[in-house]
Amino acid sequence: AQLRTSGTIVNKAKVPGSEIAVVDPAGLQFIQDLGPGGAGGASGAIYKWLGIAQSSHFPPDVLREIRTTGDAKFHNYGSRMAIHVVGPNLTKLGAAGPVSEGIALDQLAQAYT
């Protein structure tokens, strides 16, 4: 799916089959506090596809396993699967520069390995 500047979502590819798990670039605050119902962008589109966009919280195993940046958890939502991954919160890293870039790269490497 592609988010347009108008706020509409356009499907650009075939919908994944039941044998494919999608990777959710989850925000930690949504996993732990706000739930899938408050998410937008790529995660919002994924949660809509998973059928959890109106939920107030994530499944207990996802809440239990995702506690900090770099954590990831696979979950099977019936016929659809997702890997929820929390990458770095760039606004918390401060001004862009070599130090914050290095920290972000380290956190991304941790999250996606």
Phi and psi restraints in degrees (value plus and minus 20) as a CYANA .aco file:
   2 GLN   PHI    -147.9  -107.9
   2 GLN   PSI     110.1   150.1
   3 LEU   PHI    -109.5   -69.5
   3 LEU   PSI     101.6   141.6
   4 ARG   PHI    -105.1   -65.1
   4 ARG   PSI     141.5   181.5
   5 THR   PHI     -82.8   -42.8
   5 THR   PSI     -42.6    -2.6
   6 SER   PHI     -95.3   -55.3
   6 SER   PSI     -30.4     9.6
   7 GLY   PHI      75.3   115.3
   7 GLY   PSI     -24.8    15.2
   8 THR   PHI    -104.2   -64.2
   8 THR   PSI     134.9   174.9
   9 ILE   PHI    -129.9   -89.9
   9 ILE   PSI     109.9   149.9
  10 VAL   PHI    -136.8   -96.8
  10 VAL   PSI     107.8   147.8
  11 ASN   PHI     -97.2   -57.2
  11 ASN   PSI     103.0   143.0
  12 LYS   PHI    -126.9   -86.9
  12 LYS   PSI     -28.6    11.4
  13 ALA   PHI    -162.8  -122.8
  13 ALA   PSI     151.8   191.8
  14 LYS   PHI     -85.6   -45.6
  14 LYS   PSI     128.5   168.5
  15 VAL   PHI     -88.3   -48.3
  15 VAL   PSI     113.7   153.7
  16 PRO   PHI     -79.4   -39.4
  16 PRO   PSI     124.1   164.1
  17 GLY   PHI     -99.4   -59.4
  17 GLY   PSI     158.4   198.4
  18 SER   PHI     -88.6   -48.6
  18 SER   PSI     -32.5     7.5
  19 GLU   PHI    -113.1   -73.1
  19 GLU   PSI     -19.2    20.8
  20 ILE   PHI    -130.3   -90.3
  20 ILE   PSI     112.5   152.5
  21 ALA   PHI    -122.0   -82.0
  21 ALA   PSI     112.4   152.4
  22 VAL   PHI    -112.5   -72.5
  22 VAL   PSI     131.8   171.8
  23 VAL   PHI    -118.4   -78.4
  23 VAL   PSI     102.3   142.3
  24 ASP   PHI    -117.1   -77.1
  24 ASP   PSI      97.4   137.4
  25 PRO   PHI     -99.5   -59.5
  25 PRO   PSI      48.6    88.6
  26 ALA   PHI     -88.6   -48.6
  26 ALA   PSI     126.1   166.1
  27 GLY   PHI    -112.2   -72.2
  27 GLY   PSI     113.1   153.1
  28 LEU   PHI     -76.0   -36.0
  28 LEU   PSI     -59.0   -19.0
  29 GLN   PHI     -84.9   -44.9
  29 GLN   PSI     -49.8    -9.8
  30 PHE   PHI     -95.3   -55.3
  30 PHE   PSI     -61.5   -21.5
  31 ILE   PHI     -82.2   -42.2
  31 ILE   PSI     -69.3   -29.3
  32 GLN   PHI    -104.8   -64.8
  32 GLN   PSI     -52.8   -12.8
  33 ASP   PHI    -143.7  -103.7
  33 ASP   PSI     -72.6   -32.6
  34 LEU   PHI    -104.4   -64.4
  34 LEU   PSI     -46.6    -6.6
  35 GLY   PHI      60.0   100.0
  35 GLY   PSI     150.1   190.1
  36 PRO   PHI     -85.9   -45.9
  36 PRO   PSI     -44.9    -4.9
  37 GLY   PHI     -83.1   -43.1
  37 GLY   PSI     -41.3    -1.3
  38 GLY   PHI    -116.4   -76.4
  38 GLY   PSI     -22.5    17.5
  39 ALA   PHI    -102.5   -62.5
  39 ALA   PSI     132.3   172.3
  40 GLY   PHI    -149.9  -109.9
  40 GLY   PSI    -185.2  -145.2
  41 GLY   PHI      37.7    77.7
  41 GLY   PSI    -163.3  -123.3
  42 ALA   PHI     -81.5   -41.5
  42 ALA   PSI     -65.1   -25.1
  43 SER   PHI     -82.8   -42.8
  43 SER   PSI     -61.3   -21.3
  44 GLY   PHI     -79.5   -39.5
  44 GLY   PSI     -61.6   -21.6
  45 ALA   PHI     -86.0   -46.0
  45 ALA   PSI     -59.4   -19.4
  46 ILE   PHI     -85.5   -45.5
  46 ILE   PSI     -63.0   -23.0
  47 TYR   PHI     -86.3   -46.3
  47 TYR   PSI     -54.3   -14.3
  48 LYS   PHI     -84.0   -44.0
  48 LYS   PSI     -65.8   -25.8
  49 TRP   PHI     -82.5   -42.5
  49 TRP   PSI     -58.0   -18.0
  50 LEU   PHI     -93.0   -53.0
  50 LEU   PSI     -38.0     2.0
  51 GLY   PHI      66.3   106.3
  51 GLY   PSI       0.4    40.4
  52 ILE   PHI    -137.8   -97.8
  52 ILE   PSI      -9.2    30.8
  53 ALA   PHI     -81.4   -41.4
  53 ALA   PSI     -44.1    -4.1
  54 GLN   PHI    -117.8   -77.8
  54 GLN   PSI     -20.4    19.6
  55 SER   PHI     -92.7   -52.7
  55 SER   PSI     127.7   167.7
  56 SER   PHI    -110.0   -70.0
  56 SER   PSI     -30.9     9.1
  57 HIS   PHI    -174.9  -134.9
  57 HIS   PSI     143.0   183.0
  58 PHE   PHI    -106.6   -66.6
  58 PHE   PSI     143.5   183.5
  59 PRO   PHI     -78.3   -38.3
  59 PRO   PSI     131.4   171.4
  60 PRO   PHI     -74.8   -34.8
  60 PRO   PSI     -58.7   -18.7
  61 ASP   PHI     -86.7   -46.7
  61 ASP   PSI     -54.0   -14.0
  62 VAL   PHI     -88.7   -48.7
  62 VAL   PSI     -64.6   -24.6
  63 LEU   PHI     -81.3   -41.3
  63 LEU   PSI     -60.1   -20.1
  64 ARG   PHI     -88.7   -48.7
  64 ARG   PSI     -58.7   -18.7
  65 GLU   PHI    -108.4   -68.4
  65 GLU   PSI     -45.3    -5.3
  66 ILE   PHI    -122.5   -82.5
  66 ILE   PSI      83.9   123.9
  67 ARG   PHI    -139.3   -99.3
  67 ARG   PSI     -39.5     0.5
  68 THR   PHI    -176.1  -136.1
  68 THR   PSI     151.5   191.5
  69 THR   PHI     -76.9   -36.9
  69 THR   PSI     115.1   155.1
  70 GLY   PHI      78.7   118.7
  70 GLY   PSI     -33.0     7.0
  71 ASP   PHI     -99.3   -59.3
  71 ASP   PSI     130.6   170.6
  72 ALA   PHI    -164.2  -124.2
  72 ALA   PSI     131.8   171.8
  73 LYS   PHI    -170.2  -130.2
  73 LYS   PSI     107.8   147.8
  74 PHE   PHI    -101.6   -61.6
  74 PHE   PSI     119.1   159.1
  75 HIS   PHI    -163.2  -123.2
  75 HIS   PSI     116.1   156.1
  76 ASN   PHI    -117.1   -77.1
  76 ASN   PSI      97.3   137.3
  77 TYR   PHI    -120.6   -80.6
  77 TYR   PSI      34.1    74.1
  78 GLY   PHI      60.2   100.2
  78 GLY   PSI    -131.8   -91.8
  79 SER   PHI    -109.0   -69.0
  79 SER   PSI     -16.3    23.7
  80 ARG   PHI    -151.5  -111.5
  80 ARG   PSI     123.1   163.1
  81 MET   PHI    -147.7  -107.7
  81 MET   PSI     129.0   169.0
  82 ALA   PHI    -161.7  -121.7
  82 ALA   PSI     130.2   170.2
  83 ILE   PHI    -133.2   -93.2
  83 ILE   PSI      88.7   128.7
  84 HIS   PHI    -103.8   -63.8
  84 HIS   PSI     104.5   144.5
  85 VAL   PHI    -150.5  -110.5
  85 VAL   PSI     111.0   151.0
  86 VAL   PHI    -124.2   -84.2
  86 VAL   PSI      91.2   131.2
  87 GLY   PHI    -110.5   -70.5
  87 GLY   PSI    -193.7  -153.7
  88 PRO   PHI     -88.5   -48.5
  88 PRO   PSI     126.4   166.4
  89 ASN   PHI    -112.0   -72.0
  89 ASN   PSI      81.2   121.2
  90 LEU   PHI     -83.2   -43.2
  90 LEU   PSI     -48.5    -8.5
  91 THR   PHI     -88.3   -48.3
  91 THR   PSI     -46.5    -6.5
  92 LYS   PHI    -101.6   -61.6
  92 LYS   PSI     -34.6     5.4
  93 LEU   PHI    -104.0   -64.0
  93 LEU   PSI     -29.5    10.5
  94 GLY   PHI      66.1   106.1
  94 GLY   PSI    -179.8  -139.8
  95 ALA   PHI     -80.4   -40.4
  95 ALA   PSI     123.1   163.1
  96 ALA   PHI     -85.2   -45.2
  96 ALA   PSI     116.0   156.0
  97 GLY   PHI     158.2   198.2
  97 GLY   PSI    -198.5  -158.5
  98 PRO   PHI     -79.7   -39.7
  98 PRO   PSI     -58.2   -18.2
  99 VAL   PHI     -89.5   -49.5
  99 VAL   PSI     -70.6   -30.6
 100 SER   PHI     -86.3   -46.3
 100 SER   PSI     -54.3   -14.3
 101 GLU   PHI     -84.4   -44.4
 101 GLU   PSI     -62.4   -22.4
 102 GLY   PHI     -83.7   -43.7
 102 GLY   PSI     -62.0   -22.0
 103 ILE   PHI     -83.8   -43.8
 103 ILE   PSI     -65.3   -25.3
 104 ALA   PHI     -80.6   -40.6
 104 ALA   PSI     -64.1   -24.1
 105 LEU   PHI     -83.1   -43.1
 105 LEU   PSI     -61.0   -21.0
 106 ASP   PHI     -82.2   -42.2
 106 ASP   PSI     -63.2   -23.2
 107 GLN   PHI     -87.4   -47.4
 107 GLN   PSI     -58.5   -18.5
 108 LEU   PHI     -84.6   -44.6
 108 LEU   PSI     -62.6   -22.6
 109 ALA   PHI     -80.8   -40.8
 109 ALA   PSI     -62.0   -22.0
 110 GLN   PHI     -83.4   -43.4
 110 GLN   PSI     -62.6   -22.6
 111 ALA   PHI     -87.4   -47.4
 111 ALA   PSI     -57.5   -17.5
 112 TYR   PHI    -124.7   -84.7
 112 TYR   PSI      -3.0    37.0
